[in-house]
Amino acid sequence: MEIMERIDKAVKENPVIIFMKGSPQMPQCGYSSRTAQALMACGEEFAHVNVLADPEVFENLPRYANWPTFPQVYINGELIGGCDITLELYQKGELQKMVKDAVAKGAA
Amino acid sequence: MSEDRSAMIRTRLVEALNPEMLEIIDESAKHAGHAGAASGGGHFIVQIVSTAFEGKNLIQRHRMVYDAVDDIMHTEIHALSIQAKAPDEP
């Protein structure tokens, strides 16, 4: 499958997905670590892609949504942002609602 | 070296967004040695207040900042932490 199709499929098929360096259990970057922790704190399951283990994704994800850095969080197929925005939404209590709504919608 | 980089970021943001307040903090030293720092790009915190952000959501604001420094992203910059506000916001 072509790489952009592969990224698009992962984004569309998962209500909540994070592209990060490492995994939520073994993050390999402070920004990825904090972002994954905020998602985990929302109490729902989410998908993750370790961009360090997938060089094609690492190279091409930045132009998929025109966002130059990692991590990237997508909810309901839409880019939410990176570390700063995800944490800001979490602190405002908005992330929890977005994640719960997306997971509920994905299960329906 | 790091002052030069902060200046490069400053020049671009001033030109693109005409900020009322702009702080650029170089955090590269904190990240020296980790995998991402190996590429040589720096870590910076950008605190910026501009009327250009009025009516824009978070993702649009971050994109505006990234767009302004696009030519040095990934070479001089490895990571940016961005706090972008309009003048009337706390």
Backbone of each chain as ProteinMPNN parsed JSONL, in Angstrom:
{"seq_chain_A": "MEIMERIDKAVKENPVIIFMKGSPQMPQCGYSSRTAQALMACGEEFAHVNVLADPEVFENLPRYANWPTFPQVYINGELIGGCDITLELYQKGELQKMVKDAVAKGAA", "coords_chain_A": {"N_chain_A": [[0.851, -1.198, 0.0], [0.465, 2.226, -0.716], [2.301, 4.794, 0.974], [0.987, 7.158, 1.921], [-1.639, 6.376, 1.771], [-1.589, 4.346, 3.615], [-1.092, 5.73, 6.005], [-3.385, 7.322, 6.054], [-5.379, 5.384, 6.294], [-4.825, 4.339, 8.854], [-5.352, 6.606, 10.387], [-8.065, 7.073, 9.846], [-9.293, 4.721, 10.64], [-9.018, 4.464, 13.325], [-10.463, 5.728, 16.238], [-9.053, 7.267, 18.063], [-5.729, 8.116, 17.766], [-2.216, 8.088, 18.206], [0.739, 9.252, 16.792], [3.952, 8.642, 17.548], [7.199, 8.959, 19.189], [8.584, 6.053, 20.082], [6.689, 3.992, 22.37], [3.544, 4.197, 24.201], [4.094, 2.918, 26.604], [6.841, 2.741, 26.536], [8.104, 5.374, 25.951], [10.164, 7.435, 23.816], [10.855, 10.045, 23.818], [10.498, 13.178, 25.349], [8.313, 14.855, 24.752], [6.584, 13.145, 23.355], [6.135, 11.341, 25.397], [4.762, 12.861, 27.4], [2.471, 13.558, 26.001], [1.3, 11.079, 25.379], [0.776, 10.268, 27.963], [-1.238, 12.057, 28.74], [-3.282, 11.222, 27.046], [-3.632, 8.602, 27.985], [-4.575, 9.172, 30.497], [-7.137, 9.858, 29.962], [-8.577, 7.579, 30.005], [-9.507, 5.848, 28.044], [-9.153, 3.379, 25.417], [-6.546, 3.707, 23.014], [-4.997, 3.953, 19.764], [-1.576, 3.49, 18.733], [1.294, 4.553, 16.853], [4.611, 3.807, 16.454], [6.841, 5.965, 15.375], [9.558, 5.834, 15.131], [10.085, 3.25, 14.62], [9.135, 2.878, 12.158], [10.194, 3.959, 9.433], [9.143, 4.963, 7.02], [6.7, 6.117, 7.697], [7.659, 8.004, 9.499], [9.045, 9.72, 7.775], [7.053, 10.65, 6.069], [4.694, 11.398, 7.397], [4.74, 14.138, 8.347], [4.004, 15.624, 6.031], [1.518, 14.67, 5.522], [-0.519, 15.876, 7.074], [0.411, 18.41, 6.979], [2.102, 19.163, 9.21], [4.844, 19.727, 11.125], [6.172, 18.245, 13.164], [6.673, 15.614, 15.678], [5.099, 14.403, 18.673], [1.987, 13.453, 16.954], [-1.458, 13.826, 17.3], [-4.485, 12.335, 16.464], [-7.957, 12.652, 16.369], [-11.046, 11.245, 15.72], [-10.318, 11.147, 13.026], [-9.15, 13.578, 12.55], [-6.496, 15.947, 12.762], [-5.456, 16.87, 15.921], [-3.356, 18.054, 17.202], [-0.016, 18.62, 18.468], [2.175, 18.009, 21.226], [1.887, 20.366, 22.923], [-0.737, 21.374, 22.378], [-2.363, 19.156, 22.869], [-1.884, 18.765, 25.612], [-2.81, 21.205, 26.6], [-5.531, 21.077, 25.943], [-6.187, 18.92, 27.528], [-5.747, 19.949, 30.088], [-7.755, 21.815, 30.178], [-9.883, 20.174, 30.32], [-11.105, 19.383, 28.025], [-10.047, 17.483, 26.316], [-10.584, 14.962, 27.422], [-13.34, 14.699, 27.005], [-13.491, 14.84, 24.2], [-12.062, 12.526, 23.504], [-13.611, 10.499, 24.734], [-16.083, 10.813, 23.411], [-15.303, 10.253, 20.779], [-14.453, 7.59, 20.953], [-16.818, 6.351, 21.751], [-18.393, 6.856, 19.534], [-16.942, 5.468, 17.621], [-17.384, 2.878, 18.438], [-20.021, 2.487, 18.003]], "CA_chain_A": [[0.0, 0.0, 0.0], [1.241, 3.467, -0.753], [2.479, 5.265, 2.351], [-0.045, 8.126, 2.33], [-2.851, 5.577, 1.973], [-1.402, 3.605, 4.857], [-1.293, 6.692, 7.094], [-4.787, 7.727, 6.03], [-6.15, 4.256, 6.812], [-4.62, 4.293, 10.309], [-6.024, 7.776, 10.972], [-9.521, 6.953, 9.688], [-9.835, 3.506, 11.259], [-8.896, 4.53, 14.788], [-11.076, 6.955, 16.771], [-7.979, 8.052, 18.676], [-4.427, 7.526, 17.448], [-1.061, 8.968, 18.373], [2.0, 8.909, 16.133], [4.882, 9.11, 18.572], [8.508, 8.326, 19.252], [8.461, 5.013, 21.087], [5.322, 3.553, 22.632], [3.083, 4.814, 25.452], [4.771, 2.256, 27.728], [8.287, 2.995, 26.424], [8.301, 6.556, 25.101], [11.575, 7.757, 23.603], [10.98, 11.492, 23.674], [9.708, 13.779, 26.417], [7.049, 15.37, 24.22], [5.742, 11.97, 23.104], [5.786, 10.764, 26.694], [3.734, 13.669, 28.068], [1.255, 13.51, 25.206], [0.699, 9.757, 25.581], [0.246, 10.227, 29.334], [-2.519, 12.774, 28.755], [-4.276, 10.346, 26.417], [-3.892, 7.482, 28.906], [-5.354, 9.696, 31.622], [-8.54, 9.979, 29.539], [-9.216, 6.332, 30.407], [-10.027, 5.046, 26.923], [-8.083, 2.805, 24.606], [-6.195, 4.439, 21.798], [-3.97, 3.306, 18.955], [-0.352, 4.272, 18.582], [2.291, 4.138, 15.876], [5.964, 4.236, 16.811], [7.425, 6.466, 14.122], [10.979, 5.462, 15.072], [10.148, 1.878, 14.121], [8.519, 2.873, 10.827], [10.834, 5.102, 8.783], [8.283, 5.537, 5.982], [5.752, 6.999, 8.379], [8.467, 9.094, 10.038], [9.392, 10.669, 6.717], [5.914, 11.156, 5.292], [3.587, 11.936, 8.206], [4.682, 15.603, 8.398], [3.28, 16.259, 4.927], [0.139, 14.165, 5.483], [-1.416, 16.927, 7.595], [1.169, 19.652, 7.031], [2.474, 19.412, 10.6], [6.247, 19.335, 10.955], [6.853, 17.558, 14.274], [6.024, 14.528, 16.419], [4.002, 13.504, 18.296], [0.765, 13.992, 16.362], [-2.651, 13.137, 17.803], [-5.673, 12.449, 15.606], [-9.206, 12.195, 16.968], [-12.087, 11.251, 14.682], [-9.729, 11.374, 11.714], [-8.656, 14.95, 12.393], [-5.335, 16.312, 13.574], [-5.745, 17.725, 17.082], [-2.15, 18.836, 17.415], [1.111, 17.91, 19.073], [2.23, 17.95, 22.686], [1.345, 21.564, 23.592], [-2.189, 21.502, 22.227], [-2.989, 18.026, 23.566], [-1.84, 19.023, 27.059], [-3.685, 22.341, 26.905], [-6.908, 20.574, 25.902], [-6.365, 18.054, 28.692], [-5.861, 20.792, 31.289], [-9.068, 22.472, 30.14], [-10.92, 19.149, 30.432], [-11.755, 19.151, 26.727], [-9.515, 16.288, 25.671], [-11.286, 13.814, 27.957], [-14.637, 14.629, 26.329], [-13.245, 14.525, 22.787], [-11.656, 11.123, 23.41], [-14.753, 9.646, 25.074], [-17.054, 10.913, 22.321], [-14.766, 9.586, 19.589], [-14.454, 6.15, 21.191], [-18.22, 5.932, 21.748], [-18.834, 6.91, 18.141], [-16.248, 4.393, 16.919], [-17.933, 1.59, 18.857], [-21.431, 2.416, 17.612]], "C_chain_A": [[0.889, 1.252, 0.0], [1.224, 4.117, 0.643], [1.382, 6.234, 2.792], [-1.378, 7.416, 2.577], [-2.784, 4.848, 3.317], [-1.626, 4.523, 6.067], [-2.774, 7.049, 7.199], [-5.681, 6.639, 6.635], [-6.026, 4.197, 8.346], [-5.381, 5.427, 10.996], [-7.54, 7.602, 10.951], [-10.097, 5.769, 10.47], [-9.76, 3.517, 12.779], [-9.496, 5.836, 15.304], [-10.032, 7.883, 17.389], [-6.654, 7.367, 18.357], [-3.328, 8.566, 17.662], [0.114, 8.393, 17.575], [3.088, 9.501, 17.02], [6.236, 8.432, 18.439], [8.498, 7.348, 20.417], [7.006, 4.593, 21.232], [4.853, 4.227, 23.921], [3.783, 4.212, 26.669], [6.275, 2.572, 27.745], [8.541, 4.197, 25.527], [9.787, 6.892, 24.97], [11.799, 9.234, 23.352], [10.059, 12.101, 24.718], [8.348, 14.278, 25.95], [6.073, 14.219, 23.97], [5.25, 11.378, 24.414], [4.641, 11.529, 27.349], [2.399, 13.593, 27.324], [0.533, 12.177, 25.404], [0.103, 9.648, 26.983], [-1.101, 10.937, 29.435], [-3.614, 11.906, 28.138], [-4.639, 9.187, 27.35], [-4.786, 7.933, 30.055], [-6.824, 9.881, 31.261], [-9.298, 8.673, 29.756], [-9.833, 5.515, 29.285], [-8.841, 4.445, 26.174], [-7.796, 3.696, 23.412], [-5.088, 3.699, 21.064], [-2.704, 4.152, 18.97], [0.521, 3.688, 17.475], [3.626, 4.689, 16.348], [6.683, 4.659, 15.532], [8.915, 6.131, 14.006], [11.147, 4.053, 14.505], [9.601, 1.778, 12.701], [9.012, 4.083, 10.038], [9.971, 5.759, 7.699], [7.272, 6.508, 6.575], [6.497, 8.227, 8.9], [8.731, 10.162, 8.975], [8.182, 11.344, 6.093], [4.774, 11.753, 6.103], [3.568, 13.467, 8.236], [3.95, 16.23, 7.214], [1.846, 15.734, 4.784], [-0.836, 15.249, 5.949], [-0.698, 18.274, 7.703], [1.478, 20.077, 8.466], [3.879, 18.861, 10.777], [6.851, 18.443, 12.031], [6.028, 16.398, 14.834], [6.018, 14.906, 17.894], [2.871, 14.231, 17.56], [-0.413, 13.143, 16.862], [-3.822, 13.41, 16.864], [-6.868, 11.889, 16.351], [-10.299, 12.338, 15.916], [-11.521, 11.605, 13.307], [-9.154, 12.761, 11.5], [-7.454, 15.224, 13.291], [-5.762, 17.265, 14.683], [-4.557, 18.638, 17.362], [-1.039, 17.963, 17.961], [1.018, 17.977, 20.586], [1.539, 19.153, 23.343], [-0.177, 21.598, 23.562], [-2.898, 20.378, 22.977], [-3.006, 18.279, 25.077], [-2.756, 20.181, 27.447], [-5.151, 21.901, 26.924], [-7.191, 19.685, 27.112], [-6.573, 18.898, 29.949], [-7.199, 21.521, 31.346], [-10.208, 21.484, 30.318], [-11.599, 18.815, 29.121], [-11.304, 17.845, 26.078], [-10.296, 15.039, 26.103], [-12.615, 13.614, 27.218], [-14.46, 14.235, 24.855], [-12.916, 13.045, 22.606], [-12.849, 10.21, 23.673], [-15.792, 9.659, 23.952], [-16.58, 10.131, 21.095], [-14.813, 8.071, 19.742], [-15.884, 5.614, 21.163], [-18.758, 5.867, 20.315], [-18.213, 5.762, 17.341], [-16.84, 3.023, 17.229], [-19.362, 1.4, 18.366], [-21.61, 1.797, 16.226]], "O_chain_A": [[1.933, 1.292, 0.651], [0.25, 3.996, 1.386], [0.898, 6.142, 3.92], [-2.144, 7.793, 3.465], [-3.771, 4.747, 4.046], [-2.276, 4.131, 7.036], [-3.343, 7.075, 8.29], [-6.614, 6.929, 7.384], [-7.026, 4.024, 9.043], [-5.979, 5.233, 12.055], [-8.221, 7.94, 11.919], [-11.247, 5.808, 10.908], [-10.368, 2.677, 13.442], [-9.1, 6.919, 14.874], [-10.107, 9.105, 17.263], [-6.476, 6.183, 18.641], [-3.486, 9.745, 17.347], [0.434, 7.208, 17.675], [3.142, 10.715, 17.22], [6.403, 7.47, 17.688], [8.416, 7.744, 21.58], [6.193, 4.809, 20.333], [5.672, 4.773, 24.661], [4.037, 4.91, 27.651], [6.897, 2.66, 28.804], [9.131, 4.056, 24.456], [10.569, 6.664, 25.893], [12.797, 9.631, 22.752], [8.96, 11.596, 24.949], [7.351, 14.144, 26.659], [4.896, 14.3, 24.322], [4.096, 10.966, 24.528], [3.666, 10.929, 27.801], [1.333, 13.567, 27.94], [-0.685, 12.141, 25.575], [-0.939, 9.022, 27.177], [-2.001, 10.473, 30.136], [-4.735, 11.858, 28.643], [-5.811, 8.835, 27.486], [-5.64, 7.182, 30.526], [-7.666, 10.042, 32.145], [-10.527, 8.657, 29.697], [-10.6, 4.588, 29.544], [-7.707, 4.914, 26.272], [-8.688, 4.351, 22.873], [-4.339, 2.923, 21.657], [-2.749, 5.362, 19.188], [0.487, 2.488, 17.202], [3.761, 5.885, 16.608], [7.078, 3.824, 14.718], [9.471, 6.143, 12.907], [12.203, 3.704, 13.979], [9.606, 0.698, 12.109], [8.335, 5.11, 9.978], [10.057, 6.968, 7.484], [7.022, 7.58, 6.025], [6.022, 9.354, 8.758], [8.649, 11.359, 9.251], [8.271, 12.484, 5.636], [3.973, 12.523, 5.574], [2.49, 14.056, 8.16], [3.328, 17.28, 7.377], [1.054, 16.283, 4.018], [-1.85, 15.506, 5.299], [-1.14, 19.166, 8.426], [1.162, 21.191, 8.883], [4.099, 17.662, 10.602], [7.949, 17.923, 11.835], [4.854, 16.229, 14.507], [6.878, 15.676, 18.321], [2.811, 15.46, 17.548], [-0.364, 11.913, 16.846], [-4.109, 14.556, 16.516], [-6.808, 10.789, 16.9], [-10.463, 13.394, 15.303], [-12.177, 12.286, 12.519], [-8.718, 13.091, 10.397], [-7.41, 14.782, 14.44], [-6.345, 18.319, 14.43], [-4.71, 19.81, 17.704], [-1.111, 16.735, 17.923], [-0.074, 17.999, 21.155], [0.697, 18.976, 24.224], [-0.826, 21.822, 24.584], [-3.908, 20.609, 23.642], [-4.014, 18.039, 25.741], [-3.4, 20.145, 28.495], [-5.916, 22.298, 27.803], [-8.296, 19.696, 27.655], [-7.449, 18.613, 30.766], [-7.714, 21.809, 32.427], [-11.365, 21.884, 30.451], [-12.563, 18.05, 29.097], [-12.075, 17.185, 25.381], [-10.627, 14.18, 25.285], [-12.967, 12.492, 26.854], [-15.197, 13.397, 24.337], [-13.413, 12.391, 21.689], [-13.079, 9.257, 22.928], [-16.321, 8.608, 23.59], [-17.365, 9.433, 20.454], [-15.161, 7.351, 18.806], [-16.134, 4.542, 20.612], [-19.481, 4.942, 19.947], [-18.87, 5.159, 16.492], [-16.805, 2.118, 16.395], [-19.859, 0.275, 18.318], [-22.737, 1.665, 15.75]]}, "seq_chain_B": "MSEDRSAMIRTRLVEALNPEMLEIIDESAKHAGHAGAASGGGHFIVQIVSTAFEGKNLIQRHRMVYDAVDDIMHTEIHALSIQAKAPDEP", "coords_chain_B": {"N_chain_B": [[26.145, 30.202, 19.113], [23.644, 29.052, 19.889], [22.384, 31.398, 20.471], [22.339, 32.593, 18.018], [20.54, 30.955, 16.705], [18.162, 31.421, 18.137], [17.858, 34.048, 17.414], [17.427, 33.762, 14.686], [14.935, 32.554, 14.685], [13.473, 34.536, 15.931], [13.637, 36.719, 14.099], [12.141, 35.724, 11.94], [9.602, 35.283, 13.075], [8.874, 37.827, 13.931], [8.705, 39.167, 11.534], [6.675, 37.725, 10.203], [4.443, 37.702, 11.935], [4.24, 39.977, 13.432], [4.495, 40.429, 16.356], [3.203, 41.44, 19.613], [4.317, 40.692, 21.935], [7.137, 38.697, 22.459], [8.838, 35.889, 23.377], [11.659, 33.898, 23.308], [12.895, 30.919, 24.292], [15.743, 29.088, 24.739], [16.052, 25.769, 25.005], [17.778, 23.815, 24.431], [20.011, 22.725, 25.699], [18.987, 21.198, 27.759], [18.135, 18.981, 26.496], [20.242, 17.781, 25.334], [21.98, 15.016, 24.096], [19.83, 13.201, 24.045], [17.992, 11.008, 21.803], [16.696, 12.468, 19.746], [18.074, 14.827, 19.702], [20.355, 14.331, 18.402], [20.399, 14.977, 15.733], [21.12, 17.581, 15.7], [19.466, 19.775, 15.694], [17.781, 22.398, 17.553], [15.962, 22.719, 20.726], [13.238, 24.719, 21.481], [11.329, 27.121, 23.353], [8.569, 28.982, 22.506], [7.004, 31.898, 23.259], [4.372, 33.798, 22.413], [2.586, 36.711, 21.582], [0.105, 37.991, 19.599], [-1.88, 40.01, 17.435], [-2.545, 38.684, 15.2], [-3.444, 36.209, 15.91], [-6.044, 36.397, 16.681], [-9.29, 35.087, 16.79], [-8.445, 32.676, 15.845], [-8.044, 29.132, 16.101], [-6.29, 26.768, 18.285], [-4.772, 24.978, 16.727], [-4.554, 26.256, 14.295], [-3.076, 28.508, 15.061], [-0.65, 27.37, 15.89], [0.164, 26.328, 13.453], [0.596, 28.686, 12.026], [2.845, 29.675, 13.328], [4.684, 27.58, 12.845], [4.731, 27.718, 10.044], [5.98, 30.16, 9.66], [8.608, 29.661, 10.403], [9.396, 27.752, 8.714], [11.529, 27.308, 6.87], [13.75, 26.801, 8.438], [13.057, 24.754, 9.99], [13.65, 21.571, 11.267], [16.303, 21.757, 10.483], [17.74, 23.859, 11.916], [15.979, 23.762, 13.99], [14.727, 21.399, 16.188], [12.588, 20.876, 17.871], [9.694, 22.71, 18.817], [8.133, 24.352, 21.422], [5.082, 25.799, 21.795], [3.424, 28.694, 22.841], [0.801, 30.441, 22.058], [-0.921, 33.428, 21.923], [-3.697, 35.719, 21.619], [-3.829, 39.317, 22.054], [-5.808, 40.017, 24.024], [-6.157, 37.848, 25.598], [-5.829, 35.768, 28.567]], "CA_chain_B": [[25.413, 29.292, 18.227], [22.239, 28.969, 20.257], [21.828, 32.75, 20.355], [22.073, 32.792, 16.599], [19.312, 30.251, 16.351], [17.036, 32.168, 18.694], [17.714, 35.248, 16.586], [16.823, 33.348, 13.42], [13.513, 32.33, 14.935], [12.886, 35.84, 16.239], [13.499, 37.49, 12.864], [11.055, 35.189, 11.122], [8.302, 35.466, 13.723], [8.57, 39.26, 13.929], [8.312, 39.529, 10.174], [5.433, 37.072, 9.776], [3.294, 37.821, 12.834], [4.261, 41.288, 14.076], [4.013, 40.172, 17.716], [3.269, 42.461, 20.668], [5.246, 40.118, 22.91], [7.769, 37.489, 21.925], [9.94, 35.33, 24.17], [12.176, 32.636, 22.768], [13.761, 30.318, 25.305], [16.503, 27.97, 24.177], [16.121, 24.663, 25.965], [18.541, 22.742, 23.781], [20.949, 22.095, 26.622], [18.261, 20.205, 28.552], [17.837, 17.788, 25.692], [21.469, 17.267, 24.726], [22.241, 13.612, 24.38], [18.757, 12.257, 23.72], [18.049, 10.576, 20.4], [16.255, 13.504, 18.83], [19.03, 15.924, 19.668], [21.507, 13.906, 17.611], [20.349, 15.645, 14.429], [21.728, 18.895, 15.856], [18.459, 20.822, 15.823], [17.575, 22.816, 18.928], [14.627, 22.737, 21.324], [12.929, 26.088, 21.89], [9.984, 27.495, 23.775], [8.175, 30.26, 21.922], [5.822, 32.524, 23.855], [4.114, 34.865, 21.453], [1.275, 37.367, 21.622], [-0.065, 38.735, 18.349], [-3.268, 40.19, 16.986], [-2.774, 37.735, 14.099], [-4.064, 34.988, 16.418], [-7.449, 36.636, 17.038], [-10.258, 34.29, 16.043], [-7.832, 31.444, 15.344], [-7.952, 28.096, 17.124], [-4.913, 26.406, 18.66], [-4.022, 24.323, 15.653], [-4.243, 27.301, 13.298], [-2.008, 29.347, 15.618], [0.618, 26.639, 15.82], [0.548, 26.25, 12.033], [1.129, 30.001, 11.635], [4.219, 29.748, 13.845], [5.495, 26.63, 12.076], [4.896, 28.233, 8.669], [6.926, 31.279, 9.676], [9.991, 29.17, 10.564], [9.452, 26.533, 7.893], [12.806, 27.076, 6.179], [14.798, 26.32, 9.352], [12.492, 23.628, 10.73], [14.384, 20.314, 11.044], [17.745, 21.968, 10.398], [18.112, 24.572, 13.144], [14.987, 23.496, 15.03], [14.227, 20.029, 16.309], [11.265, 20.927, 18.487], [9.216, 24.0, 19.307], [6.983, 24.361, 22.296], [4.478, 27.07, 21.392], [2.296, 29.284, 23.562], [0.387, 31.529, 21.173], [-2.141, 34.077, 22.406], [-4.079, 37.039, 21.132], [-3.542, 40.292, 23.121], [-6.808, 40.13, 25.09], [-6.314, 36.563, 26.28], [-5.022, 35.658, 29.779]], "C_chain_B": [[23.937, 29.282, 18.578], [21.593, 30.346, 20.192], [21.492, 33.063, 18.908], [20.754, 32.145, 16.197], [18.084, 30.979, 16.879], [16.783, 33.411, 17.854], [17.072, 34.909, 15.237], [15.318, 33.143, 13.562], [12.818, 33.67, 15.14], [12.624, 36.647, 14.959], [12.285, 37.036, 12.062], [9.688, 35.442, 11.743], [7.893, 36.939, 13.726], [8.047, 39.664, 12.55], [6.929, 38.978, 9.817], [4.238, 37.48, 10.626], [3.249, 39.137, 13.613], [3.815, 41.228, 15.54], [4.119, 41.369, 18.656], [4.211, 42.006, 21.761], [5.824, 38.868, 22.293], [8.937, 37.086, 22.813], [10.375, 34.045, 23.506], [13.183, 32.09, 23.765], [14.43, 29.09, 24.69], [16.678, 26.896, 25.241], [17.009, 23.538, 25.457], [19.43, 21.989, 24.758], [20.283, 20.998, 27.44], [18.095, 18.892, 27.811], [19.084, 17.188, 25.072], [21.631, 15.797, 25.083], [21.086, 12.685, 24.068], [18.682, 12.081, 22.209], [17.721, 11.701, 19.423], [17.253, 14.629, 18.671], [20.229, 15.596, 18.779], [21.56, 14.606, 16.256], [20.948, 17.049, 14.502], [20.737, 20.031, 15.978], [18.195, 21.144, 17.282], [16.132, 22.666, 19.391], [14.37, 24.16, 21.838], [11.506, 26.196, 22.413], [9.692, 28.866, 23.177], [6.909, 30.738, 22.63], [5.54, 33.766, 23.023], [2.688, 35.395, 21.594], [1.161, 38.219, 20.365], [-1.545, 38.873, 18.007], [-3.596, 39.219, 15.849], [-3.496, 36.471, 14.574], [-5.539, 35.177, 16.77], [-8.364, 35.795, 16.153], [-9.692, 32.989, 15.49], [-7.803, 30.401, 16.46], [-6.497, 27.67, 17.313], [-4.125, 25.851, 17.484], [-3.663, 25.334, 14.559], [-3.091, 28.174, 13.783], [-0.655, 28.646, 15.52], [1.1, 26.536, 14.376], [1.161, 27.571, 11.568], [2.577, 30.153, 12.096], [5.134, 28.813, 13.049], [5.758, 27.15, 10.661], [5.971, 29.325, 8.629], [8.382, 30.798, 9.757], [10.264, 27.944, 9.694], [10.841, 26.258, 7.31], [13.923, 26.605, 7.11], [14.299, 25.173, 10.243], [13.259, 22.38, 10.317], [15.878, 20.531, 10.805], [18.208, 22.631, 11.686], [17.203, 24.2, 14.312], [14.615, 22.021, 15.026], [12.806, 20.042, 16.883], [10.958, 22.334, 18.985], [8.075, 23.738, 20.268], [6.356, 25.743, 22.141], [3.345, 27.474, 22.33], [1.895, 30.539, 22.784], [-0.937, 32.117, 21.628], [-2.424, 35.369, 21.65], [-3.957, 38.008, 22.308], [-4.545, 40.306, 24.276], [-6.993, 38.827, 25.863], [-5.374, 36.454, 27.496], [-3.757, 34.812, 29.565]], "O_chain_B": [[23.078, 29.471, 17.717], [20.404, 30.465, 19.896], [20.489, 33.713, 18.613], [19.963, 32.717, 15.447], [17.09, 31.138, 16.169], [15.635, 33.783, 17.611], [16.271, 35.682, 14.713], [14.537, 33.507, 12.683], [11.736, 33.917, 14.608], [11.534, 37.184, 14.763], [11.506, 37.853, 11.571], [8.73, 35.772, 11.043], [6.719, 37.265, 13.547], [7.072, 40.405, 12.43], [6.114, 39.671, 9.207], [3.129, 37.597, 10.106], [2.31, 39.375, 14.373], [2.86, 41.903, 15.922], [5.01, 42.206, 18.514], [4.833, 42.825, 22.437], [5.11, 38.073, 21.682], [9.897, 37.838, 22.981], [9.545, 33.196, 23.179], [14.199, 32.724, 24.048], [13.766, 28.181, 24.19], [17.365, 27.095, 26.243], [16.99, 22.433, 25.998], [19.585, 20.772, 24.662], [20.912, 19.995, 27.779], [17.937, 17.832, 28.417], [19.0, 16.189, 24.358], [21.442, 15.396, 26.232], [21.305, 11.495, 23.843], [19.223, 12.877, 21.442], [18.387, 11.863, 18.401], [17.284, 15.307, 17.643], [21.022, 16.477, 18.445], [22.638, 14.805, 15.697], [21.252, 17.643, 13.468], [21.122, 21.146, 16.331], [18.358, 20.288, 18.152], [15.211, 22.509, 18.589], [15.2, 24.727, 22.548], [10.606, 25.473, 21.985], [10.482, 29.798, 23.327], [5.877, 30.068, 22.601], [6.368, 34.672, 22.94], [1.726, 34.634, 21.708], [2.015, 39.065, 20.098], [-2.347, 37.974, 18.258], [-4.764, 38.957, 15.563], [-4.085, 35.747, 13.772], [-6.214, 34.209, 17.121], [-8.232, 35.79, 14.929], [-10.372, 32.278, 14.75], [-7.569, 30.734, 17.622], [-5.597, 28.134, 16.612], [-2.966, 26.206, 17.27], [-2.584, 25.261, 13.971], [-2.22, 28.542, 12.994], [0.346, 29.243, 15.124], [2.296, 26.643, 14.105], [2.128, 27.577, 10.807], [3.423, 30.679, 11.373], [6.223, 29.206, 12.631], [6.87, 27.036, 10.146], [6.763, 29.401, 7.689], [9.283, 31.457, 9.238], [11.224, 27.205, 9.91], [11.279, 25.108, 7.263], [14.93, 26.071, 6.645], [15.014, 24.69, 11.122], [13.49, 22.163, 9.128], [16.653, 19.581, 10.914], [18.972, 22.048, 12.455], [17.596, 24.304, 15.474], [14.237, 21.465, 13.995], [11.935, 19.303, 16.424], [11.824, 23.043, 19.496], [7.153, 22.984, 19.957], [7.033, 26.753, 22.336], [2.424, 26.697, 22.581], [2.571, 31.566, 22.85], [-1.946, 31.417, 21.712], [-1.521, 36.016, 21.12], [-3.978, 37.569, 23.457], [-4.157, 40.586, 25.41], [-7.895, 38.722, 26.694], [-4.261, 36.979, 27.467], [-2.973, 34.626, 30.495]]}, "name": "protein", "num_of_chains": 2, "seq": "MEIMERIDKAVKENPVIIFMKGSPQMPQCGYSSRTAQALMACGEEFAHVNVLADPEVFENLPRYANWPTFPQVYINGELIGGCDITLELYQKGELQKMVKDAVAKGAAMSEDRSAMIRTRLVEALNPEMLEIIDESAKHAGHAGAASGGGHFIVQIVSTAFEGKNLIQRHRMVYDAVDDIMHTEIHALSIQAKAPDEP"}
